[in-house]
Amino acid sequence: MKVLENVSLKPYNTFGIDCTARYFAIIESRSDLRKIYAEPEFLKLPKLILGGGSNILLCSDFEGLVIKIDLKGIEGLTDGSVKVQAGENWHDFVLWSLKNGYNGIENLSLIPGNVGTAPMQNIGAYGVELKDVFLDLEAFHIESEEVHVFSNSQCEFGYRESIFKHSRRGEYIILSVRFNLANTGNVDVRYGAITAVLESKSIVNPTPKQVSDAVISIRESKLPDPKKIGNAGSFFKNPVILKSDFIKLQEQYKDIPSYPINDVEVKVPAGWLIEKSGWKGKVIDNYGVHKNQALVLVNYGGANGNDIYQLAKKIQESVKSSFDIHLHMEVNIIK
Ligand code: EPU
């Protein structure tokens, strides 16, 4: 393992922000990880653990050590579970699952990022979340240098949430994840947009691959491809508000969409709130709000992370003043 100096992070974050890492290490094995944490030179430095770089916004150069997790491998185990190393690309894993006769993650096609970071924010799309197929994970405990196993319940998954964003924040590096995938061929097409694509192709009993293709086409039509336009997917979480507050909003905005949560709460699409606040498609110099999905902030090339962060704060203020709703940023802001 080599530790490089003054490395541009541009290829390592999907926002395409050109910040520099003072030190940069690519971890290809567990022993690499132990070696790096045993190096006195690096012990005291701030560290940034990087997976696919698809959920971060770099606001300045990083004056510490960036640890890029590049552990590879996908294997079907004899107990029927599938073990995937943290550095595997998420979408490649979805394609692998389809090729090998599994189903369960086709709705999560084309989500940027790596398998090892997927549990951190319990990735989700079109009615399915990672937690629905997650068995357990192995994580390197930085302080003790031991490997600990976290079961599904121990991860405390929620909507774009896990224990690794809260009480265990910064304590662990995820090494591998085990999945419990089905091979029944059953699919989940409750989400209207998927049904619409399938109907347009006259597909009646869709296979998991056909659902995956539908999801890919929906995402490609709505969401910018990070290879072409820098972005980190949804920048904000969809806010959960009281049903009573929602009813009041509905009196004013007849078309306000919502997803039911429970008897007292509903989730409101942040994209709708941002659009109604007038930000959709806004371009400021070389960054802005995506024209097809207001939940996605974009870097058209050469933007500064801090400018995008300031834009995000302005959007938060607008939505707060128009709807009295606070939007939480989903993306990790690295200041
Ligand atoms: N909407 C607008 N204006 C917009 C965007 C959306 O009015 O600019 C409205 C749409 O009309 C629709 C509703 O908002 O009624 C929902 O939009 P969409 O189906 O695009 O989903 P979302 O709630 O905006 C969430 C996830 C996405 C995921 C989709 C599909 C979050 C924060 N985002 O978005 O996840 O792909 O559902 O399941 O939960 C991601 O996390 O990076 C991501 C893209």
Residues whose N, C-alpha, C, O or C-beta is under 5 A from the ligand:
A	BS01	EPU	G124 A125 Y126 G127 A232 G233 S234 F236 K237 N238 P257 P269 G271 W272 E275 N292 Q293 A294 L295
